[in-house]
């Protein structure tokens, strides 16, 4: 018993000693705060002010509010005019000011953000004023998507989570070969395109559409982006046979979301006028008031005015053979003498003049005579196809692209990445 009692006493003594032992202190080192550097500046050194340019606000007014006064503002503006015209700052554009941290809080750097990627940095903290163009590094992902038309292209693209800018790009590519108003339920498409990202995750817009196919009325309408002229380096879209999709004239002065409410008809009778023949020498494209009207070909504006039943209109001379006219506008964007490019907005749909509803009456002249541009009899000039010497290179180039577009083993119902990173710019 004595031995057992001694053993228990030793155990109790040992355990109490262990309880009294102090555990070693664990020191947690706090990480040092990271220095944030943006646009090449250490932000900790400045008071950072971020804002958006208000309507009617000027570059000078902004700097004046941040304690830079007009003699200095004039010096800044004149010093950087070759790189950045301060008169062209636009309302709605975001900007950042880096100001001193002392009691004056005077602006020292002005950063004008053109978009998510590009900015102009104006540094005037020293006597030497500088303006530099800043471009954020971007990552480009190549993706593909396919869909089936149930109502319209825009509705289908929206259901796939794609933004309107991509829809407009597709409309531009097929503007000469496909009437988007004539798309039928069950028509399908597949596109290969690029998406841009800042800091790997922030969406910064779309890049190029590399290839596309529309299945319309049982036919495959291909489009492949290809640079035929290596000297100029201007890409164009061609079909599988090497024919350029772009022609001299667009089929419509409105991209899509319109309907043809009245066609060119020299024998049209109108009940309102006693069923008398009232020739209609134009094609009416009905659309909502305010819908942009675009030039169907490049040329010089020879009239931009308002007159009688035509209402507000614009007339463009494209060359010695062709002219076009756009009637009943709500507002005109161009003036007489302006040069416009194909696809430029020249006005907006309205109801001025003699009209029973919002539309643009599109009139077309060939050799001084009004003709129907949608008639098969009116042969419009087409762009030149690829030269025979380039076709072997083109056929080799499009072979993998066409295979990808025709591969129907895996239906794609949402955008999928097919190349993780194809470029960093």
RAZIGI-V844585 format. One record per pair of residues at least 4 apart in sequence whose C-alpha atoms are under 6 Angstrom apart, sorted by the first residue. I is the first residue (numbers start at 1). J is the second residue. D is the distance in Angstrom with one decimal. If there is no record, write none. Layout:
i->I j->J d->D
i->I j->J d->D
This chain:
i->36 j->43 d->5.9
i->37 j->41 d->5.3
i->37 j->42 d->4.5
i->37 j->43 d->5.9
i->46 j->98 d->5.6
i->46 j->99 d->5.5
i->46 j->100 d->5.3
i->46 j->101 d->5.5
i->47 j->98 d->5.7
i->47 j->99 d->5.0
i->47 j->101 d->5.5
i->48 j->98 d->5.0
i->49 j->96 d->5.7
i->49 j->97 d->5.0
i->50 j->95 d->6.0
i->50 j->96 d->4.5
i->51 j->94 d->5.8
i->51 j->95 d->5.6
i->52 j->92 d->5.8
i->52 j->93 d->5.6
i->52 j->94 d->4.2
i->52 j->95 d->5.9
i->53 j->91 d->4.8
i->53 j->92 d->5.4
i->53 j->93 d->5.6
i->54 j->91 d->5.1
i->55 j->91 d->5.0
i->59 j->86 d->6.0
i->60 j->64 d->6.0
i->63 j->68 d->5.2
i->64 j->68 d->4.9
i->64 j->69 d->5.3
i->66 j->106 d->5.7
i->66 j->107 d->5.6
i->67 j->106 d->5.1
i->70 j->74 d->5.9
i->80 j->84 d->5.7
i->80 j->131 d->6.0
i->81 j->85 d->5.0
i->94 j->113 d->5.7
i->95 j->111 d->5.5
i->95 j->112 d->4.7
i->95 j->113 d->5.7
i->96 j->111 d->5.0
i->97 j->109 d->5.7
i->97 j->110 d->4.8
i->98 j->107 d->5.9
i->98 j->108 d->5.8
i->98 j->109 d->5.1
i->99 j->105 d->5.4
i->99 j->106 d->5.1
i->99 j->107 d->4.0
i->99 j->108 d->5.3
i->100 j->105 d->4.8
i->100 j->106 d->5.5
i->101 j->105 d->5.7
i->108 j->124 d->5.5
i->108 j->125 d->4.5
i->109 j->122 d->5.7
i->109 j->123 d->4.6
i->110 j->122 d->5.1
i->111 j->120 d->5.7
i->111 j->121 d->4.5
i->112 j->119 d->5.5
i->112 j->120 d->5.2
i->113 j->119 d->4.3
i->114 j->118 d->5.5
i->114 j->119 d->5.3
i->117 j->135 d->5.6
i->117 j->136 d->5.1
i->118 j->134 d->5.8
i->118 j->135 d->4.7
i->119 j->133 d->6.0
i->119 j->134 d->5.1
i->120 j->132 d->5.7
i->120 j->133 d->4.7
i->120 j->134 d->5.9
i->121 j->131 d->5.5
i->121 j->132 d->5.3
i->122 j->130 d->5.8
i->122 j->131 d->4.4
i->123 j->129 d->5.8
i->123 j->130 d->5.3
i->124 j->129 d->4.7
i->137 j->425 d->5.3
i->138 j->197 d->5.5
i->138 j->198 d->4.9
i->138 j->424 d->5.6
i->138 j->425 d->5.4
i->139 j->196 d->5.7
i->139 j->197 d->5.1
i->139 j->424 d->4.8
i->140 j->195 d->5.6
i->140 j->196 d->4.7
i->140 j->421 d->5.8
i->140 j->422 d->6.0
i->140 j->423 d->5.6
i->141 j->194 d->5.6
i->141 j->195 d->5.3
i->141 j->420 d->5.6
i->141 j->421 d->5.3
i->142 j->193 d->5.8
i->142 j->194 d->4.5
i->142 j->417 d->6.0
i->142 j->418 d->5.9
i->142 j->419 d->5.2
i->143 j->192 d->5.7
i->143 j->193 d->5.5
i->143 j->194 d->6.0
i->143 j->416 d->5.3
i->143 j->417 d->4.4
i->143 j->418 d->5.3
i->144 j->191 d->5.5
i->144 j->192 d->4.3
i->144 j->415 d->5.6
i->144 j->416 d->5.6
i->145 j->190 d->5.6
i->145 j->191 d->5.5
i->145 j->412 d->5.8
i->145 j->414 d->5.9
i->145 j->415 d->4.6
i->146 j->189 d->5.5
i->146 j->190 d->4.1
i->146 j->412 d->5.4
i->147 j->188 d->5.7
i->147 j->189 d->5.6
i->148 j->186 d->5.8
i->148 j->187 d->5.9
i->148 j->188 d->4.3
i->149 j->185 d->5.3
i->149 j->186 d->5.4
i->149 j->187 d->5.3
i->149 j->188 d->5.8
i->150 j->185 d->4.8
i->157 j->162 d->5.4
i->158 j->162 d->5.3
i->160 j->414 d->5.6
i->171 j->175 d->5.6
i->174 j->178 d->5.5
i->176 j->246 d->5.8
i->176 j->250 d->5.2
i->176 j->251 d->5.8
i->180 j->256 d->5.9
i->187 j->215 d->5.6
i->187 j->216 d->5.2
i->188 j->214 d->5.9
i->188 j->215 d->5.2
i->189 j->213 d->5.5
i->189 j->214 d->4.4
i->190 j->212 d->5.7
i->190 j->213 d->5.5
i->191 j->211 d->6.0
i->191 j->212 d->4.3
i->192 j->210 d->5.5
i->192 j->211 d->5.3
i->193 j->208 d->5.8
i->193 j->209 d->4.2
i->193 j->210 d->5.4
i->194 j->206 d->5.7
i->194 j->207 d->4.7
i->194 j->208 d->5.6
i->195 j->206 d->4.5
i->195 j->207 d->5.6
i->196 j->204 d->5.1
i->196 j->205 d->5.5
i->196 j->206 d->5.8
i->197 j->201 d->5.8
i->197 j->202 d->5.2
i->197 j->203 d->4.6
i->197 j->204 d->5.1
i->198 j->202 d->5.0
i->210 j->225 d->5.4
i->211 j->223 d->5.5
i->211 j->224 d->4.5
i->212 j->222 d->5.8
i->212 j->223 d->5.1
i->213 j->221 d->5.3
i->213 j->222 d->4.3
i->214 j->220 d->5.7
i->214 j->221 d->5.0
i->215 j->219 d->5.4
i->215 j->220 d->4.6
i->222 j->239 d->5.1
i->223 j->237 d->5.6
i->223 j->238 d->5.4
i->223 j->239 d->5.0
i->224 j->237 d->5.2
i->224 j->238 d->5.3
i->225 j->236 d->5.7
i->225 j->237 d->4.6
i->226 j->235 d->5.4
i->226 j->236 d->5.7
i->227 j->234 d->5.9
i->227 j->235 d->4.3
i->229 j->233 d->5.6
i->237 j->244 d->5.9
i->237 j->245 d->5.7
i->238 j->242 d->5.3
i->238 j->243 d->5.2
i->238 j->244 d->4.3
i->238 j->245 d->5.4
i->239 j->243 d->5.5
i->242 j->386 d->5.5
i->243 j->385 d->4.5
i->244 j->385 d->5.5
i->247 j->382 d->4.6
i->247 j->383 d->4.9
i->248 j->382 d->5.9
i->249 j->296 d->5.2
i->249 j->297 d->5.0
i->250 j->296 d->4.7
i->253 j->293 d->5.5
i->253 j->294 d->5.0
i->253 j->296 d->5.6
i->254 j->293 d->5.4
i->258 j->286 d->5.5
i->258 j->287 d->4.9
i->259 j->285 d->5.6
i->259 j->286 d->5.3
i->260 j->284 d->5.7
i->260 j->285 d->4.6
i->261 j->284 d->5.5
i->261 j->286 d->5.8
i->262 j->283 d->5.9
i->262 j->284 d->5.0
i->263 j->283 d->4.6
i->264 j->280 d->5.5
i->264 j->281 d->5.2
i->264 j->282 d->4.9
i->264 j->283 d->5.2
i->264 j->372 d->5.9
i->265 j->279 d->6.0
i->265 j->280 d->5.1
i->266 j->279 d->4.1
i->266 j->280 d->5.6
i->267 j->277 d->5.8
i->267 j->279 d->5.5
i->268 j->277 d->5.5
i->268 j->278 d->5.5
i->268 j->279 d->5.4
i->269 j->275 d->5.1
i->269 j->276 d->5.2
i->269 j->277 d->4.4
i->269 j->278 d->5.7
i->270 j->275 d->4.8
i->271 j->275 d->4.2
i->282 j->361 d->5.8
i->282 j->362 d->5.3
i->282 j->363 d->4.5
i->283 j->361 d->5.5
i->283 j->362 d->5.2
i->284 j->360 d->5.7
i->284 j->361 d->4.4
i->285 j->359 d->5.4
i->285 j->360 d->5.4
i->286 j->359 d->4.0
i->287 j->359 d->5.4
i->289 j->349 d->5.0
i->289 j->350 d->5.0
i->289 j->358 d->5.8
i->290 j->348 d->5.0
i->290 j->349 d->5.1
i->291 j->348 d->5.4
i->291 j->349 d->5.2
i->292 j->348 d->4.6
i->293 j->345 d->5.6
i->293 j->346 d->5.9
i->293 j->347 d->5.3
i->293 j->348 d->5.2
i->294 j->343 d->5.1
i->294 j->344 d->5.3
i->294 j->345 d->4.3
i->294 j->346 d->5.6
i->295 j->342 d->5.3
i->295 j->343 d->5.3
i->295 j->344 d->5.7
i->296 j->342 d->5.5
i->297 j->342 d->4.2
i->298 j->340 d->5.5
i->298 j->341 d->4.1
i->298 j->342 d->4.5
i->299 j->317 d->5.5
i->299 j->318 d->4.1
i->299 j->339 d->5.7
i->299 j->340 d->5.6
i->300 j->316 d->5.5
i->300 j->317 d->5.4
i->300 j->338 d->5.7
i->300 j->339 d->4.4
i->301 j->315 d->5.9
i->301 j->316 d->4.4
i->301 j->336 d->5.0
i->301 j->337 d->5.3
i->301 j->338 d->5.4
i->302 j->315 d->5.8
i->302 j->316 d->5.6
i->302 j->336 d->5.3
i->303 j->314 d->5.5
i->303 j->315 d->5.0
i->303 j->336 d->5.3
i->304 j->313 d->5.9
i->304 j->314 d->4.5
i->304 j->335 d->5.5
i->304 j->336 d->5.5
i->305 j->312 d->5.7
i->305 j->313 d->5.8
i->306 j->311 d->5.1
i->306 j->312 d->4.1
i->307 j->311 d->5.4
i->309 j->353 d->4.2
i->309 j->354 d->4.5
i->310 j->327 d->5.5
i->310 j->328 d->5.8
i->310 j->353 d->5.1
i->311 j->328 d->4.8
i->311 j->352 d->4.4
i->311 j->353 d->3.7
i->312 j->328 d->5.3
i->312 j->329 d->5.0
i->313 j->326 d->5.4
i->313 j->327 d->4.4
i->313 j->329 d->5.9
i->314 j->325 d->5.7
i->314 j->326 d->5.3
i->315 j->324 d->5.7
i->315 j->325 d->4.2
i->316 j->323 d->5.6
i->316 j->324 d->5.4
i->317 j->323 d->4.4
i->318 j->322 d->5.5
i->318 j->323 d->5.5
i->321 j->366 d->5.5
i->321 j->367 d->4.8
i->322 j->365 d->5.5
i->322 j->366 d->4.8
i->323 j->365 d->5.0
i->324 j->363 d->5.6
i->324 j->364 d->4.6
i->325 j->362 d->5.8
i->325 j->363 d->5.0
i->326 j->361 d->5.8
i->326 j->362 d->5.0
i->327 j->360 d->5.5
i->327 j->361 d->5.0
i->328 j->350 d->5.6
i->328 j->351 d->5.3
i->328 j->352 d->4.6
i->328 j->353 d->5.9
i->328 j->360 d->5.8
i->329 j->348 d->5.5
i->329 j->349 d->4.9
i->329 j->350 d->4.5
i->330 j->348 d->5.7
i->330 j->349 d->5.6
i->330 j->350 d->3.9
i->331 j->347 d->5.6
i->331 j->348 d->5.6
i->332 j->347 d->4.2
i->333 j->346 d->4.9
i->333 j->347 d->4.8
i->334 j->346 d->5.6
i->349 j->359 d->5.8
i->349 j->360 d->5.9
i->350 j->358 d->5.2
i->351 j->355 d->5.9
i->351 j->358 d->4.9
i->364 j->370 d->5.5
i->364 j->371 d->5.8
i->365 j->369 d->5.2
i->365 j->370 d->4.4
i->365 j->371 d->6.0
i->373 j->378 d->5.9
i->391 j->395 d->6.0
i->398 j->402 d->5.8
i->403 j->407 d->6.0
